[in-house]
Amino acid sequence: MDLDRLELAELWRLARETLEGGGRSAFSIHIEDEKTAAALAELLRKPVAYPARRQISLTRLDQHVRTHGSTLIEVLEALHGKPIDMSTTGEAATAEAVLKFALREHNLLHEPWAAPWIGYVRRYGRIPQPALPMLANQAARVLGGLGPTTTRFALAGNDLDDGRPLARIVGKALELMGTTWEQAGILKDAYSDPVLTSQGYLTLNDTLETPEITVVRSPRLLESGVAGPLMVLPNGLTAQARHHLKGKTARCHNDFTPDGIRATNEILAWTDGTAWRMSANDYREAVATLIARSIDLPTLNSRPPEAAWDPDLAGIMATTGLVVTEEHVLPSLL
């Protein structure tokens, strides 16, 4: 239906007045004629009599509006051409108390990000006052349960989908923590970005059936039959990979490049693992062998970071100035 119908103008005026007034969760509207009653009946999906006076819950009205693809606040701001002002003293005090209570219940009130998060949600979160207690508690529960890798749906159903109020305020908390959804172990779903292993592709719902594993960058190593079990991480330590590698004993090989060194450092730190054929001597021998075979090696354009497993590797690579990939040394890894 068209939400900008003239017959609904009074409904939207009263809804805005109630939201901006703070402290009330419903308002009363006088329905005087058949056209207004019909428009309200279509919006609320229930019969509406006239002439009559009807009590309208802001929470229920917001739910009905959402079936049309928008929130109540978004509709009011679009219809009236100005943002909702929910910054009255009474509303601000109530909202702050609600947010503090939710954080306290989940032992988060004294976290460094808590105070700025409360300020953000109160001023810019665009949460209707009646819905704030429920959303504040949901957000605090999600933020208090960060740890094992999970999905947005497992934490809060569809409420953590992009664009929804809960996703907006949880996302802001993660930003204030200096992290992201994936770094916090919250995936959009269980199936995207699966991990390639000797067992096949593993999703969040699968189990890696081995206590020890070799982690590499190139799928060519798996294709060529390098002794496994093997995990292939072309994009480094993803959230799915973190989940499957947790508690495993890993040995790691990667490219002799800045990205390869960074990825290996991260994987070894996560698994407390060991590097495999990734020493400065391994690099020297590979370069000498490949040049003797007239193989063209790409130029190394930037100094790699220090390798946690070999303090000499970054310096040798920078001095030599050549890239060696896993594909280059594949025969020696078989």
C-alpha positions in Angstrom: 0.0 0.0 0.0 1.0 3.7 -0.3 2.1 4.9 3.1 1.9 8.5 2.1 -1.9 8.4 1.6 -3.7 11.5 2.8 -6.0 9.3 5.1 -2.9 8.2 7.1 -1.5 11.7 7.7 -3.0 12.1 11.2 -1.7 8.6 12.1 1.9 9.6 11.1 1.6 13.0 12.9 0.5 11.4 16.2 3.2 8.6 15.9 5.9 11.2 15.4 4.6 13.3 18.3 4.6 10.2 20.6 8.1 9.1 19.6 9.6 12.6 20.1 7.7 13.1 23.3 9.4 10.1 25.0 8.0 7.9 27.8 4.9 6.7 25.9 4.5 3.5 24.0 1.2 4.1 22.4 -1.2 6.9 21.2 -4.9 7.3 20.5 -6.3 8.3 17.1 -9.9 9.3 16.3 -11.2 7.6 13.2 -13.9 9.8 11.7 -14.6 8.4 8.2 -14.7 5.4 6.0 -11.6 6.2 3.9 -9.5 6.6 7.1 -10.9 3.4 8.5 -10.1 1.5 5.3 -6.6 2.8 5.0 -5.9 1.9 8.7 -7.4 -1.6 8.2 -5.1 -2.2 5.2 -2.0 -1.1 7.2 -2.9 -2.9 10.4 -4.3 -5.9 8.6 -7.5 -6.0 10.8 -10.9 -4.5 10.6 -11.2 -0.9 11.8 -14.6 0.6 12.8 -15.7 4.2 12.4 -16.4 6.6 13.9 -14.3 5.4 16.8 -11.2 6.0 18.8 -8.4 3.5 18.6 -5.2 2.9 20.6 -2.1 2.4 18.5 1.0 0.7 19.9 4.3 2.1 18.5 5.9 -1.3 18.6 3.0 -2.9 16.7 2.9 -0.1 14.2 6.6 -0.5 13.6 6.1 -4.2 12.9 3.3 -3.5 10.4 5.4 -0.8 8.6 8.3 -3.3 8.4 6.2 -5.6 6.2 6.5 -2.8 3.6 10.3 -2.7 3.7 10.9 0.2 6.1 11.0 1.0 9.8 8.5 3.4 11.4 11.3 6.0 11.9 12.3 5.8 8.3 8.8 6.3 7.1 8.2 9.3 9.4 11.5 10.9 8.4 10.7 10.4 4.7 7.1 11.7 4.9 7.9 14.7 7.0 11.3 15.5 5.5 13.2 15.8 8.7 14.9 13.5 11.2 13.1 12.3 14.4 14.2 14.3 17.4 14.3 11.9 20.3 16.8 13.9 22.4 14.4 15.4 25.1 15.8 15.3 28.6 13.3 12.7 29.8 13.8 10.4 26.9 17.6 10.7 27.1 17.7 9.8 30.7 15.3 6.8 30.2 17.3 5.5 27.2 20.6 5.8 29.1 19.2 3.9 32.0 17.9 1.2 29.8 21.2 0.8 28.0 23.2 0.8 31.2 20.9 -1.8 32.7 21.3 -4.1 29.7 25.1 -3.8 29.7 25.3 -4.4 33.5 23.2 -7.6 33.2 25.9 -9.0 30.8 28.9 -7.6 32.7 29.8 -5.1 30.0 29.0 -1.8 31.6 32.7 -1.0 32.4 34.1 -2.0 29.1 36.1 0.9 27.4 33.6 1.0 24.5 30.5 1.0 26.7 30.1 4.8 27.3 30.6 5.9 23.7 28.3 3.1 22.6 25.5 4.3 24.9 26.0 7.8 23.6 25.8 6.6 20.0 22.7 4.4 20.5 20.9 7.2 22.4 21.6 9.9 19.8 21.9 8.1 16.5 20.7 4.6 16.9 17.2 5.5 15.7 15.5 3.0 18.0 11.9 3.8 19.0 11.7 4.1 22.8 9.2 1.2 23.2 11.6 -1.2 21.4 14.8 0.0 23.2 14.7 -2.4 26.2 14.3 -5.5 24.0 17.0 -4.4 21.5 19.4 -3.2 24.2 19.2 -6.6 25.9 19.6 -8.5 22.6 22.7 -6.4 21.7 24.2 -6.9 25.2 23.6 -10.7 25.0 25.3 -10.9 21.5 28.2 -8.7 22.6 28.6 -10.6 25.9 28.7 -13.9 24.1 31.6 -13.2 21.7 34.0 -16.1 21.5 33.4 -19.3 19.6 32.8 -18.8 15.9 29.1 -18.6 15.1 26.7 -17.0 12.6 24.5 -14.0 12.8 21.4 -16.2 12.4 22.5 -18.5 15.3 22.8 -15.5 17.6 19.7 -13.6 16.7 17.8 -15.0 13.8 17.2 -12.4 11.0 17.6 -9.5 13.4 21.4 -9.3 12.7 20.9 -9.0 8.9 22.5 -5.8 7.4 20.3 -2.7 7.8 18.3 -3.9 10.8 18.4 -1.9 14.1 20.1 -4.7 16.1 22.8 -5.2 13.4 23.3 -1.4 13.4 24.0 -1.1 17.1 25.9 -4.3 17.4 28.1 -3.3 14.5 28.8 0.1 16.1 29.9 -1.7 19.3 32.3 -3.9 17.3 33.7 -0.8 15.6 34.3 0.9 19.0 36.0 -2.3 20.1 38.3 -2.0 17.1 37.2 -5.2 15.5 34.9 -6.4 12.7 32.1 -9.0 12.5 34.4 -11.7 11.1 37.3 -10.9 13.5 34.8 -11.2 16.3 33.9 -14.7 15.0 30.4 -13.7 13.8 29.9 -14.9 10.2 27.0 -13.9 7.9 26.2 -17.5 7.4 27.7 -21.0 8.0 28.3 -21.8 4.3 30.0 -18.8 2.7 33.8 -19.0 2.3 34.2 -22.7 3.1 37.7 -24.0 3.9 39.3 -26.3 1.3 41.0 -29.4 2.9 41.9 -33.0 2.1 38.4 -33.8 3.4 36.9 -31.5 0.8 35.3 -28.1 1.6 34.4 -27.6 5.2 31.7 -25.2 6.4 31.0 -24.1 10.0 28.7 -27.1 10.4 31.5 -29.6 9.6 34.3 -31.0 11.7 38.0 -31.2 10.7 38.7 -34.9 11.5 42.4 -34.6 12.4 44.5 -33.3 15.3 47.4 -32.4 13.0 47.4 -30.6 9.7 49.6 -28.8 7.1 48.4 -25.4 6.1 49.4 -24.0 2.7 48.4 -21.2 0.3 48.1 -22.8 -3.1 45.5 -25.4 -4.2 48.2 -26.8 -6.4 49.7 -28.5 -3.4 46.5 -30.4 -2.7 46.1 -31.2 -6.4 49.7 -32.5 -6.6 49.4 -34.8 -3.7 51.5 -33.1 -1.0 51.4 -35.3 2.1 48.4 -34.4 4.2 46.1 -33.8 5.9 46.2 -30.4 4.1 44.3 -27.1 4.5 44.5 -24.6 1.7 44.1 -20.9 2.7 44.6 -18.7 -0.4 43.2 -15.7 1.5 45.0 -16.2 4.8 43.4 -17.0 8.2 39.7 -16.4 7.6 37.1 -16.8 10.3 36.1 -20.2 9.0 39.8 -21.3 9.1 40.2 -20.0 12.7 37.2 -22.1 13.7 38.6 -25.3 12.1 42.2 -24.8 13.2 41.4 -24.0 16.9 43.1 -26.6 19.0 44.9 -28.2 16.1 48.7 -28.8 15.7 49.6 -27.1 12.4 52.7 -26.8 10.3 52.6 -24.0 7.8 54.1 -23.2 4.4 53.3 -20.2 2.2 54.8 -17.9 -0.5 58.1 -16.1 0.2 56.3 -12.7 -0.2 55.2 -10.0 2.3 51.6 -11.4 2.3 52.9 -14.9 2.7 55.0 -14.0 5.7 52.1 -12.1 7.3 49.7 -15.0 6.8 52.2 -17.5 8.2 52.8 -15.3 11.2 49.1 -15.1 11.9 48.4 -18.8 11.4 51.4 -19.8 13.6 50.2 -17.4 16.3 46.7 -18.8 16.2 47.7 -22.5 16.3 51.1 -22.2 18.1 52.3 -24.1 15.1 55.6 -24.4 13.3 56.8 -23.2 9.9 57.6 -25.9 7.3 60.5 -25.3 4.8 60.2 -21.5 5.3 63.6 -20.6 6.7 66.1 -18.2 5.3 68.2 -21.1 4.1 65.1 -22.6 2.3 64.6 -19.3 0.5 68.3 -19.0 -0.5 68.3 -22.6 -1.9 65.1 -22.1 -3.8 66.3 -18.9 -5.4 69.6 -20.5 -6.4 67.9 -23.6 -7.8 65.3 -21.7 -9.8 67.7 -19.3 -11.3 70.0 -22.2 -12.4 66.9 -23.7 -14.2 66.4 -20.3 -16.0 63.1 -19.7 -14.2 62.0 -16.1 -14.1 61.2 -14.9 -10.6 59.0 -11.8 -9.9 60.6 -8.8 -8.3 60.0 -8.3 -4.6 58.6 -4.7 -4.4 58.5 -4.2 -0.6 60.3 -5.5 2.4 58.4 -8.3 4.1 57.6 -8.2 7.8 59.8 -10.0 10.3 59.1 -13.8 10.3 58.3 -15.0 13.8 60.1 -18.3 13.2 63.3 -17.0 11.6 64.7 -13.5 12.3 67.0 -13.7 9.3 64.3 -14.4 6.6 63.0 -10.8 6.1 66.5 -9.4 5.6 67.6 -12.1 3.2 64.5 -11.6 1.1 64.8 -7.9 1.0 68.5 -8.1 0.0 67.8 -10.7 -2.7 64.7 -8.9 -3.9 63.0 -11.9 -5.6 59.6 -13.6 -5.0 59.4 -17.4 -4.6 55.9 -18.9 -4.6 54.6 -22.3 -3.5 54.2 -23.2 -7.1 57.9 -22.5 -7.7 59.0 -24.9 -5.1 56.3 -27.5 -5.5 58.6 -30.4 -6.5 60.6 -30.0 -3.3 57.5 -30.2 -1.2 56.3 -33.5 -2.7 
